[in-house]
């Protein structure tokens, strides 16, 4: 008789069986699985990244907020 491996549920930390008899693994229950899914859907989990061109706009100046752009004058 083999003993099933127990892991901590990522949501509630309750010990859950890590085997084919647990359809919600690594979660302990459907409830914890749905809470986690909801967090992903509401973008509560985010991977940090650098600001994209889309966030700055297509024609970003590349200047800091306090910098003034150089504008040549014509004489």
C-alpha positions as CSV (number, residue, x, y, z in Angstrom):
1,X,0.0,0.0,0.0
2,X,1.6,3.3,-1.1
3,X,1.1,6.4,0.9
4,X,0.0,9.5,-1.1
5,X,2.1,12.6,-1.1
6,X,0.5,15.6,0.7
7,X,1.2,19.2,-0.4
8,X,0.0,22.5,1.0
9,X,-2.9,24.0,-0.9
10,X,-1.6,27.2,-2.5
11,X,-4.7,29.0,-1.4
12,X,-5.5,27.9,2.2
13,X,-2.3,25.9,3.1
14,X,-4.5,22.9,4.1
15,X,-2.7,19.6,3.3
16,X,-4.1,18.1,0.0
17,X,-3.3,14.7,-1.6
18,X,-1.2,15.0,-4.7
19,X,-2.6,12.0,-6.7
20,X,-5.1,11.2,-9.4
21,X,-7.9,10.9,-6.8
22,X,-7.8,14.6,-6.2
23,X,-9.2,16.3,-9.3
24,X,-8.3,19.8,-7.9
25,X,-4.6,19.3,-7.2
26,X,-2.6,21.1,-6.2
27,X,-5.6,22.7,-4.5
28,X,-7.5,21.0,-1.7
29,X,-11.0,21.7,-3.1
30,X,-12.9,23.2,-5.9
31,X,-13.5,26.3,-3.8
32,X,-9.8,27.0,-3.5
33,X,-9.2,26.3,-7.2
34,X,-12.0,28.8,-8.1
35,X,-10.7,31.5,-5.7
36,X,-7.3,31.2,-7.4
37,X,-8.8,31.3,-10.9
38,X,-10.8,34.5,-9.9
39,X,-7.6,36.1,-8.7
40,X,-6.0,35.5,-12.1
41,X,-9.1,36.7,-13.9
42,X,-9.2,39.9,-11.9
43,X,-5.5,40.4,-12.5
44,X,-4.6,40.3,-8.8
45,X,-1.6,38.2,-9.8
46,X,0.8,40.2,-12.0
47,X,4.3,39.7,-13.2
48,X,6.4,42.9,-12.9
49,X,7.7,44.2,-16.2
50,X,9.2,47.3,-17.8
51,X,6.7,49.8,-19.2
52,X,5.9,49.0,-22.8
53,X,5.7,51.4,-25.8
54,X,1.9,51.0,-25.6
55,X,1.9,52.5,-22.1
56,X,3.9,55.5,-23.2
57,X,2.3,56.0,-26.6
58,X,3.6,55.5,-30.0
59,X,5.5,58.7,-30.1
60,X,7.2,58.7,-26.7
61,X,9.9,61.4,-26.3
62,X,12.0,59.2,-24.0
63,X,12.4,62.2,-21.7
64,X,11.8,62.3,-17.9
65,X,8.8,64.3,-16.7
66,X,11.0,67.3,-15.7
67,X,13.1,67.4,-18.9
68,X,12.3,69.8,-21.7
69,X,12.8,68.7,-25.3
70,X,15.4,70.5,-27.4
71,X,13.8,72.6,-30.1
72,X,16.2,74.3,-32.5
73,X,15.4,77.9,-33.5
74,X,15.6,79.2,-37.0
75,X,17.2,82.6,-37.7
